[in-house]
Amino acid sequence: MQPHDFWQEIFPAGHFPTGGGHDGFYPAALPDGRQILLPIRPLGDGEHALASLIVNQASFAVLDALVETLVEKLRPFQADVIAGLPTLGLTLASAVARRLGHGRYVPLGTSRKFWYDEALSVPLSSITTPGQAKRLYVDPRMLPLLQGRRVVLIDDVISSGRSIRAGLSLLDGIGVRPVATAAAMLQSERWRDDPETPYRGWTDTVLGCFATPILERGADGRWYRPA
């Protein structure tokens, strides 16, 4: 596949084998079995790799499939408002909110407007932007939309857990504990184990369209799920 071909098509269930090794791409399966091809990104050690998803580069067909999957998972939580994490989580959060019949959503952001309150911010980093010091803000005008409401917090991918924990910490600081957190992809299990959790129990309501493992390089040079 060419690099620009990834995340552009939904394939039928079972179209690509999921066992054995993988060369260049990893087939992730939605709950109904349909597959999306994800490029494999080797990590710095050369022996491990992750499957990658960039939702704002996905086709509308793929984005719609991800949104529909999350909407069905989130309906039982009866959310009053969807909050989205920057940057790529905003694409997903906006579409999920619209599909749930909401008139708007609440975007969190990293761009500080002059009327923002520094007290309504937390440090933010992610695995895909190492070394970039940012802060995550909530617009003070959005507080009435969040406080006392059933909130769902959405990101595109939950990997190390740094971004989603920052969002949870920011909301916790204004007295909001989301009824669920969601992402298109749960990338490995690392986010479950980090001790810097904003509060206990948040991992019990994490939802995803699909989960992908940390892949290991085999002796044949292909990438395998860990044993």
C-alpha positions as CSV (number, residue, x, y, z in Angstrom):
1,M,0.0,0.0,0.0
2,Q,1.1,3.6,-0.6
3,P,1.3,5.7,2.6
4,H,-1.7,7.8,1.5
5,D,-3.9,4.7,1.1
6,F,-4.1,3.9,4.8
7,W,-7.4,4.6,6.7
8,Q,-9.3,5.0,3.4
9,E,-11.4,1.8,3.1
10,I,-13.5,-0.5,5.3
11,F,-12.8,-4.2,4.3
12,P,-15.2,-7.1,4.9
13,A,-14.8,-9.3,8.0
14,G,-12.0,-11.8,7.5
15,H,-10.6,-10.1,4.4
16,F,-7.1,-10.1,6.0
17,P,-5.7,-12.8,8.3
18,T,-5.2,-11.6,11.8
19,G,-2.9,-14.5,12.9
20,G,0.8,-14.8,12.1
21,G,3.2,-12.0,11.2
22,H,2.4,-8.7,9.5
23,D,4.4,-6.7,6.9
24,G,3.8,-3.0,6.8
25,F,0.2,-3.0,8.0
26,Y,-2.0,-4.3,10.8
27,P,-5.6,-5.2,10.2
28,A,-7.7,-3.9,13.1
29,A,-11.2,-5.3,13.4
30,L,-14.4,-3.3,14.4
31,P,-16.9,-5.1,16.7
32,D,-18.8,-6.4,13.6
33,G,-15.6,-7.9,12.2
34,R,-15.0,-5.4,9.4
35,Q,-11.4,-4.4,9.1
36,I,-9.3,-1.2,8.8
37,L,-5.7,-1.3,7.7
38,L,-3.3,0.5,10.0
39,P,0.3,1.3,9.1
40,I,2.9,-0.2,11.4
41,R,5.3,2.3,13.0
42,P,8.5,0.8,14.4
43,L,9.6,2.2,17.8
44,G,13.1,3.5,18.6
45,D,14.4,0.2,19.8
46,G,13.7,-1.4,16.4
47,E,12.2,-4.4,18.1
48,H,8.7,-3.1,18.9
49,A,6.1,-1.3,16.9
50,L,2.7,0.3,17.1
51,A,-0.2,0.4,14.7
52,S,-1.1,4.0,13.8
53,L,-4.4,5.8,13.2
54,I,-4.8,9.4,12.2
55,V,-8.5,10.1,12.1
56,N,-8.4,13.5,10.3
57,Q,-6.6,11.8,7.4
58,A,-9.2,9.0,7.2
59,S,-11.8,8.8,4.5
60,F,-15.3,9.9,5.5
61,A,-16.4,6.2,5.1
62,V,-13.8,5.1,7.7
63,L,-14.6,8.1,10.0
64,D,-18.3,7.3,9.8
65,A,-17.7,3.7,10.7
66,L,-15.7,4.7,13.8
67,V,-18.3,7.2,14.8
68,E,-21.1,4.8,14.5
69,T,-19.2,2.2,16.6
70,L,-18.6,4.7,19.4
71,V,-22.2,6.1,19.3
72,E,-23.6,2.6,19.8
73,K,-21.2,2.0,22.7
74,L,-22.0,5.4,24.3
75,R,-25.8,5.4,24.0
76,P,-26.3,3.6,27.4
77,F,-24.4,6.4,29.2
78,Q,-27.0,9.0,28.2
79,A,-24.4,11.8,27.9
80,D,-25.6,15.4,28.1
81,V,-22.4,16.7,26.5
82,I,-19.4,15.4,24.6
83,A,-16.0,17.0,25.4
84,G,-13.1,16.5,22.9
85,L,-9.4,16.5,23.4
86,P,-7.1,18.3,20.9
87,T,-6.1,17.9,18.3
88,L,-7.3,14.8,16.6
89,G,-9.9,13.9,19.3
90,L,-11.9,17.0,18.2
91,T,-12.7,15.5,14.8
92,L,-14.1,12.4,16.5
93,A,-15.9,14.2,19.3
94,S,-17.6,16.6,17.0
95,A,-18.9,13.8,14.8
96,V,-20.0,11.6,17.8
97,A,-21.9,14.6,19.4
98,R,-23.7,15.3,16.1
99,R,-24.6,11.7,15.6
100,L,-26.0,11.5,19.2
101,G,-28.3,14.4,18.4
102,H,-26.5,17.0,20.3
103,G,-26.5,20.6,19.1
104,R,-22.9,21.3,20.1
105,Y,-19.9,19.8,21.8
106,V,-17.1,21.2,24.1
107,P,-13.7,21.3,22.6
108,L,-10.8,21.5,25.0
109,G,-7.7,23.3,23.5
110,T,-4.0,24.1,23.7
111,S,-4.3,27.6,22.3
112,R,-4.6,30.1,25.2
113,K,-7.1,32.9,24.4
114,F,-6.7,36.1,26.2
115,W,-9.8,35.6,28.3
116,Y,-8.7,32.2,29.5
117,D,-7.9,31.5,33.2
118,E,-4.5,29.8,33.8
119,A,-6.1,28.1,36.8
120,L,-8.3,26.2,34.3
121,S,-5.4,24.4,32.6
122,V,-3.1,21.5,33.1
123,P,0.2,20.3,31.5
124,L,-0.3,18.2,28.4
125,S,2.0,15.8,26.5
126,S,1.5,12.8,24.2
127,I,3.5,9.9,22.8
128,T,3.2,11.4,19.3
129,T,4.5,14.8,20.2
130,P,7.5,14.1,22.5
131,G,9.3,17.1,23.9
132,Q,6.6,19.6,23.2
133,A,5.5,21.4,26.3
134,K,1.8,22.4,26.1
135,R,-1.0,23.2,28.4
136,L,-4.6,22.0,28.1
137,Y,-7.3,24.6,28.6
138,V,-11.0,24.7,29.0
139,D,-12.7,27.9,27.9
140,P,-14.3,29.5,31.1
141,R,-17.4,30.2,29.1
142,M,-17.9,26.4,28.7
143,L,-18.1,25.7,32.4
144,P,-22.0,25.8,32.6
145,L,-22.1,23.2,29.8
146,L,-19.9,20.8,31.8
147,Q,-20.6,21.3,35.5
148,G,-23.4,19.1,36.8
149,R,-23.8,17.3,33.5
150,R,-23.2,13.8,32.3
151,V,-20.0,14.3,30.3
152,V,-18.2,11.9,27.9
153,L,-14.5,12.7,27.1
154,I,-13.3,11.7,23.7
155,D,-9.8,11.4,22.2
156,D,-8.7,9.8,18.9
157,V,-6.3,7.3,20.4
158,I,-5.5,6.3,24.0
159,S,-1.9,5.0,24.1
160,S,0.4,6.0,27.0
161,G,-2.7,7.6,28.6
162,R,-1.0,11.0,29.0
163,S,-3.5,13.0,27.0
164,I,-6.6,11.4,28.4
165,R,-5.3,11.7,32.0
166,A,-4.7,15.4,31.4
167,G,-8.2,15.8,30.1
168,L,-9.6,14.0,33.1
169,S,-7.5,16.0,35.5
170,L,-8.7,19.3,33.9
171,L,-12.3,18.2,34.2
172,D,-11.8,16.9,37.8
173,G,-10.5,20.4,38.7
174,I,-13.8,21.9,37.8
175,G,-15.8,19.2,39.6
176,V,-16.6,17.0,36.6
177,R,-15.9,13.3,36.4
178,P,-17.0,11.9,33.0
179,V,-19.4,9.0,32.9
180,A,-17.2,7.5,30.2
181,T,-14.1,8.1,28.2
182,A,-13.8,6.9,24.6
183,A,-11.4,6.7,21.7
184,A,-11.3,5.2,18.2
185,M,-8.3,3.1,19.1
186,L,-7.0,1.7,22.4
187,Q,-3.3,1.4,21.6
188,S,-1.8,-1.4,23.9
189,E,-2.6,-1.6,27.6
190,R,0.0,1.0,28.8
191,W,-2.6,3.5,29.7
192,R,-4.1,1.2,32.3
193,D,-0.9,0.9,34.4
194,D,0.4,4.4,34.9
195,P,0.3,5.4,38.5
196,E,-0.4,9.1,37.7
197,T,-4.2,8.6,37.5
198,P,-6.5,11.5,38.1
199,Y,-8.8,9.4,40.2
200,R,-9.5,5.8,40.9
201,G,-11.9,3.8,38.7
202,W,-11.7,5.8,35.5
203,T,-10.3,2.9,33.5
204,D,-13.6,1.0,34.1
205,T,-15.5,3.1,31.6
206,V,-13.0,3.4,28.8
207,L,-14.5,2.5,25.4
208,G,-12.8,2.0,22.0
209,C,-13.7,0.9,18.5
210,F,-10.8,-1.6,18.6
211,A,-7.6,-2.4,20.5
212,T,-4.2,-2.9,19.1
213,P,-1.1,-4.4,20.8
214,I,2.5,-3.5,20.9
215,L,3.9,-5.6,18.1
216,E,7.2,-7.5,18.4
217,R,9.7,-8.1,15.6
218,G,10.2,-11.8,14.8
219,A,13.3,-13.5,13.6
220,D,11.9,-13.3,10.0
221,G,11.6,-9.5,10.3
222,R,7.8,-9.5,10.4
223,W,5.7,-8.0,13.2
224,Y,3.8,-10.3,15.6
225,R,1.4,-9.9,18.4
226,P,3.1,-10.7,21.8
227,A,2.7,-14.3,22.9
